[in-house]
Every structure is written in structure tokens, then in C-alpha cells.
């Protein structure tokens, strides 16, 4: 192992010929040290390669210049779904612009969330950005107990919200409005049997999109709704189910672009022409996915990278003891229908 | 922000009707507390949702139950190349089995490495796993200064190795031997003009594979070597360059599967049949990439996930003050040629 003895404050003091207190003041940026002494200390710091003990210091200042990102999915999912990469891109840009370290806490699954809570509570980060919550997730309670400032990606569906538990700031997009617009577009094209491939219904974003689907229809046929899981494979399964139940369906609104890509594959395999026989609309406008499907996908655009940036910005604005926002401060971003060949 | 006042040690002591010292001893697992008192403390801890201050504790025990992973690439690259996802999968499995948190430190690029060093030095992790080093990288020196146990993925090419600087444990695969076997296979098929698309030559793994290529040939034509960068786009560029220089080439050894996939696209575009006109061999056996190319790719298999596991295992075996390994402990894993249709 490459552990080398770390130079101590004492060693720096001895090298510079000053007291420990003087070294400490210089290292902590205290301006009340004579320049000639400060110069000697900085020189000794450089010579010895001294690194101040931030762990000790952060106990006092409570600043770590680091923010944790927690995605409530197994790491395999985090790396398989480009949605997360895009959100992380926005977060990374925003944090890097402020010289704050992005600390991504990966897990194998929900059993590891207690450990994530311990890390968050352990004084290693200034706050947490948390996304992809599930309704029966122990994570929000664990994070609340950890006592670090948190911003959520997506409106959390607190099981205890009804009991008056206080909220948490979040950034979301208008899932319900976007879905409504997508389905109205399909209805406007004269489609009379619009099916819906949902996301996993233990996630609020999927529930909201389902609500938007219902909003846009005067009558809802439950046989036209099949549950997916936001993956291409889930979209394939749901599409097969829908075709078996209602072979005469003429449109599909999929809860995200990845599900839509799976649905398109099944439709092609079954010889259904898109959009002539079946029109398809997705959600996300995730590039390059939405442009590379065959045919290119009409979809509901949300600014995924922008959501990440905004989450990081909200968290950092509240940082450093300048006083936390007095109540939850939520942002819901608009969506826009992007028309391509599939509908 | 969801910061709630965190219950203090004092509050637990008051609730349990014991001294602060007793709470502290129970929380830290000291067995010298009467069971009836310990029980009262644990009850109060549960009631209040008290979380021990690990930051303070870890200053004493110097254990964080967390390991950092540092990939010396911008986060966009980390999420675009499945190689990293596979290595992280192995690391995640190994760490999770020991209830150690995986802390992935993401950056926008090399300018952020000083900040990564500060985080590592800050007492937040028990060690670091570092991969994808580049030859002129300041990262190894920064990490050495941070003074945390480190295991490298891939043999580091210390610029100061010649000066007797001590080494660091690493896990690698037999890049040179694997490359040699790939090229010998092509020569054995009767191919007389074997080209090589290298990886980025500021990385030791790419240099080693180039050396293996040279080993297998009695005469090396420099016009048959083009530099890639381990990406499909880099493979396309290099393939175009090679075809322009030596139109009569009859085989290509690409330094990884992603480069090979780019090369295959260009060959198809130019109407060259694979393997009839040009045989192609890759490196990695990255699935599903290597199986889904057209035609499926003959390649050199390395156990990427296994390398990740082994790195984590090596780091953790040295952990906890049981004494670090006295010298560098390196592991070089074997490779194996996997024959599919492309050669």
C-alpha cells in the first residue's frame, strides 16, 4: 500500500521555526500573521508536502466542499440508463464550477441504504442530491435522520406527507402536463385506441405521467394500460401484452424513450407500420436514443441536464450556514412536445 | 433544506438517565457496561434516532468503512465507456459484501485532480482505487501526497520509477501477451499486412499492446500503425487513415473492442468483407459489444469485472492497521483469445 507518513503540523512548525499556532493560522487563512512568517510557513508546507487535516478542521468549520449524489437504484441500473448520466452531467458541471467535489455513493440495492445514511451522517459531505426514489423506499427517512441538507430530483411521494411531515426541496418537470400533451397530440391525430406503457408505478414520476394520460382521455380502457419499468426490455414486454389484449390499438404513449424504443422493436417485429398503423410518443427526448429509433421518436422533452444543474445550485445556495431556506423551495420545469416521425 | 436538529449524545444520556461517558461507551461497542444500562442506552438511541458522530469517531479509529474510486477521465467518458461500468461492478460487489461504501469521485477533467486529492487527504475514506492513469498525469503524485492506501488498476507508468521511487500495488492483465497472441493468430491465418489501431499512447495499457503487436511481427511497417483513443469514433478515424495509407491491408488488430467496432463500420462502408478481405481482432471481450458487432468480434478476453474485485480485495486486506504489505504486491491476470467470426 502506498501509505506514506503524512507530515504533521508540528513538522511544519519546526521547519519554519514558528509555533504550531502560527502554522495553524496561516493554513486556515487567518490574515493576522506577519507576511514574513506566513511566507516561511508556506515555504515549509510546500517543502514537506503538508496537507492540512481537513477532517479535523471540518469538525469546526463543518465545510467539506463535497456534495453526495445518491441514486436509489442498483449501480447496474445507474450505468445502464443514460438518464442518470445526463443528470450527473448537469450536477458535475455545476459543482465543478464552484470547486466542490461530486461524491457518487453507489449501492447494489436497497439493503445498502443504511450504509449510505451512515456515510451521509459521518461528516463527509455538505449535502446530498437524491434521485429516483421509490414509494416504499426507506431512503428518505434514513437521509432525514442523517441530518444533511438535501435536494430531491423528482417530487418525493412521502408516505408520511399526510401526517404533516415537513417537505423537502425538489426539482421536477411537469410530468403530468407533459403526458397530457402527448396523449392529446395522439387523440388530435384521430387515434381512438391510445395505449399507455407506464413507468414503475412505485415512482411518482410514473404515477404523474399515468395521471396525465387519464386527463387527456374522456374514457379510459384499463386493458390499454400496461406497466413497464423505464427500460427497453420492459417496453417490449408491455407492448406484447398490449397487442395480445387489444390487437386493434392504434397509438402508444410510452412513459419514457427507452420504453418507447422497446415498443418500436416489437411493433416492427409484428409488422405494424409506425406511425401509419400505430403512432408512438415517448417521454424525455433523451439523445441520441430518441433520434436513433426507427422511425425517430416524437417525444416530450424535459431538460434532464438542467434539472441536475438546478438541484446542485439549490443545494449550494443554502450551504455554509447562511441560513437554510425557511420552507421547501420547489421548482417544476416545463416540458415541450418534440415532433418527429413516429407520431 | 431538510436539515433537522440532530439528537446529541447529551440528549441520549438524559433520556436514558445515564452519564455521557456511558452512552459513549455503549455507542462505541465497549463491553464494560452493565447490560441493563446498555439496554437503556440502546432504547434511547432508537427512540431519538441518534446517529453517532462518525466524523469525530473516525479521527480516533481512522476507519470510515468507505473506499474512493478515482477514474482519471472526465465523467462523460466514465459514463460512455462500458469498461468502467464493468470495473465498478466488480468493485461494488466486493465492497458491498464487506459493508464498505463505494465513493466514486467524479471530475470534469484533470484540473479537478487537486480537489480529488484534498478529498482523499480529508479523512473521508480508508483508501482509494485508481484507474485509467495517463503518463503525464499529476494524479499519482497528488494521491501519494494524500497519504491514503491505494491500489491501481493497470500498471502505472511512474515518470519517477527510474529514480527509485517506491511502487504501488496494482492489478493488470497481460496486455502485451494478449496482444502478441492476437497478432500471431492473424499471421497464422496467412495475413501478411496486419495493421494496428492503438489506444491512447499516453496510457501504459496501450503501449503494452503496441509492444505485443511488434513482438509478433518479424518486420514492422510504421504505416500500418495508427493511433486511436479506445473509442468507436477513434477507431473509425484510425481505420480511414490506415486504408488511405495502405489500401491493400488484410488484417487489423484494434487495441480494444470499441475501436474495433468503429473499424468494422468503416470497413463495411468501404465494401471490405470481414473476415474475407480484412480480418479484425479486438481486445477486452466486452459484452455485449463484442458479440453484437457485425460480424461478431474475435477478441482477447480479459476479466474486467474480476480486476475490479481483486483491486478492492487487495485494498481491504491491507486495511485497518493490520500492517500494510511491505512491498508492492502486483497481480497480472492472464488473457485468452476468443474466436468469433471476424478473424
HADDOCK unambig.tbl for C-alpha pairs under 7 A between the chains (distance, minus, plus):
assign (segid A and resid 1 and name CA) (segid B and resid 149 and name CA) 5.02 0.50 0.50
assign (segid A and resid 1 and name CA) (segid B and resid 150 and name CA) 5.77 0.50 0.50
assign (segid A and resid 1 and name CA) (segid B and resid 151 and name CA) 6.90 0.50 0.50
assign (segid A and resid 1 and name CA) (segid B and resid 168 and name CA) 6.16 0.50 0.50
assign (segid A and resid 1 and name CA) (segid B and resid 169 and name CA) 6.22 0.50 0.50
assign (segid A and resid 1 and name CA) (segid B and resid 324 and name CA) 5.81 0.50 0.50
assign (segid A and resid 1 and name CA) (segid B and resid 325 and name CA) 6.06 0.50 0.50
assign (segid A and resid 1 and name CA) (segid B and resid 328 and name CA) 6.73 0.50 0.50
assign (segid A and resid 2 and name CA) (segid B and resid 144 and name CA) 6.72 0.50 0.50
assign (segid A and resid 2 and name CA) (segid B and resid 148 and name CA) 6.99 0.50 0.50
assign (segid A and resid 2 and name CA) (segid B and resid 149 and name CA) 5.17 0.50 0.50
assign (segid A and resid 2 and name CA) (segid B and resid 150 and name CA) 5.72 0.50 0.50
assign (segid A and resid 2 and name CA) (segid B and resid 168 and name CA) 5.60 0.50 0.50
assign (segid A and resid 3 and name CA) (segid B and resid 147 and name CA) 5.03 0.50 0.50
assign (segid A and resid 3 and name CA) (segid B and resid 148 and name CA) 5.38 0.50 0.50
assign (segid A and resid 3 and name CA) (segid B and resid 149 and name CA) 4.94 0.50 0.50
assign (segid A and resid 4 and name CA) (segid B and resid 147 and name CA) 5.49 0.50 0.50
assign (segid A and resid 6 and name CA) (segid B and resid 147 and name CA) 6.05 0.50 0.50
assign (segid A and resid 49 and name CA) (segid B and resid 145 and name CA) 6.59 0.50 0.50
assign (segid A and resid 53 and name CA) (segid B and resid 122 and name CA) 5.97 0.50 0.50
assign (segid A and resid 54 and name CA) (segid B and resid 122 and name CA) 4.54 0.50 0.50
assign (segid A and resid 54 and name CA) (segid B and resid 123 and name CA) 6.97 0.50 0.50
assign (segid A and resid 55 and name CA) (segid B and resid 122 and name CA) 5.02 0.50 0.50
assign (segid A and resid 55 and name CA) (segid B and resid 123 and name CA) 5.12 0.50 0.50
assign (segid A and resid 79 and name CA) (segid B and resid 79 and name CA) 6.70 0.50 0.50
assign (segid A and resid 79 and name CA) (segid B and resid 85 and name CA) 6.23 0.50 0.50
assign (segid A and resid 85 and name CA) (segid B and resid 79 and name CA) 6.24 0.50 0.50
assign (segid A and resid 92 and name CA) (segid B and resid 108 and name CA) 6.98 0.50 0.50
assign (segid A and resid 101 and name CA) (segid B and resid 115 and name CA) 6.80 0.50 0.50
assign (segid A and resid 102 and name CA) (segid B and resid 105 and name CA) 5.93 0.50 0.50
assign (segid A and resid 102 and name CA) (segid B and resid 106 and name CA) 5.66 0.50 0.50
assign (segid A and resid 103 and name CA) (segid B and resid 103 and name CA) 6.02 0.50 0.50
assign (segid A and resid 103 and name CA) (segid B and resid 104 and name CA) 5.69 0.50 0.50
assign (segid A and resid 103 and name CA) (segid B and resid 105 and name CA) 4.98 0.50 0.50
assign (segid A and resid 103 and name CA) (segid B and resid 106 and name CA) 6.72 0.50 0.50
assign (segid A and resid 104 and name CA) (segid B and resid 103 and name CA) 5.70 0.50 0.50
assign (segid A and resid 104 and name CA) (segid B and resid 104 and name CA) 4.87 0.50 0.50
assign (segid A and resid 104 and name CA) (segid B and resid 105 and name CA) 6.37 0.50 0.50
assign (segid A and resid 105 and name CA) (segid B and resid 102 and name CA) 5.94 0.50 0.50
assign (segid A and resid 105 and name CA) (segid B and resid 103 and name CA) 4.98 0.50 0.50
assign (segid A and resid 105 and name CA) (segid B and resid 104 and name CA) 6.36 0.50 0.50
assign (segid A and resid 106 and name CA) (segid B and resid 102 and name CA) 5.67 0.50 0.50
assign (segid A and resid 106 and name CA) (segid B and resid 103 and name CA) 6.72 0.50 0.50
assign (segid A and resid 108 and name CA) (segid B and resid 92 and name CA) 6.96 0.50 0.50
assign (segid A and resid 115 and name CA) (segid B and resid 101 and name CA) 6.79 0.50 0.50
assign (segid A and resid 116 and name CA) (segid B and resid 101 and name CA) 7.00 0.50 0.50
assign (segid A and resid 122 and name CA) (segid B and resid 53 and name CA) 6.05 0.50 0.50
assign (segid A and resid 122 and name CA) (segid B and resid 54 and name CA) 4.57 0.50 0.50
assign (segid A and resid 122 and name CA) (segid B and resid 55 and name CA) 4.99 0.50 0.50
assign (segid A and resid 123 and name CA) (segid B and resid 55 and name CA) 5.13 0.50 0.50
assign (segid A and resid 124 and name CA) (segid B and resid 124 and name CA) 5.74 0.50 0.50
assign (segid A and resid 144 and name CA) (segid B and resid 2 and name CA) 6.68 0.50 0.50
assign (segid A and resid 145 and name CA) (segid B and resid 49 and name CA) 6.70 0.50 0.50
assign (segid A and resid 147 and name CA) (segid B and resid 3 and name CA) 5.08 0.50 0.50
assign (segid A and resid 147 and name CA) (segid B and resid 4 and name CA) 5.59 0.50 0.50
assign (segid A and resid 147 and name CA) (segid B and resid 6 and name CA) 6.06 0.50 0.50
assign (segid A and resid 148 and name CA) (segid B and resid 3 and name CA) 5.49 0.50 0.50
assign (segid A and resid 149 and name CA) (segid B and resid 1 and name CA) 5.13 0.50 0.50
assign (segid A and resid 149 and name CA) (segid B and resid 2 and name CA) 5.31 0.50 0.50
assign (segid A and resid 149 and name CA) (segid B and resid 3 and name CA) 5.02 0.50 0.50
assign (segid A and resid 150 and name CA) (segid B and resid 1 and name CA) 5.78 0.50 0.50
assign (segid A and resid 150 and name CA) (segid B and resid 2 and name CA) 5.75 0.50 0.50
assign (segid A and resid 151 and name CA) (segid B and resid 1 and name CA) 6.86 0.50 0.50
assign (segid A and resid 168 and name CA) (segid B and resid 1 and name CA) 6.02 0.50 0.50
assign (segid A and resid 168 and name CA) (segid B and resid 2 and name CA) 5.46 0.50 0.50
assign (segid A and resid 169 and name CA) (segid B and resid 1 and name CA) 6.10 0.50 0.50
assign (segid A and resid 324 and name CA) (segid B and resid 1 and name CA) 5.97 0.50 0.50
assign (segid A and resid 325 and name CA) (segid B and resid 1 and name CA) 6.12 0.50 0.50
assign (segid A and resid 328 and name CA) (segid B and resid 1 and name CA) 6.54 0.50 0.50
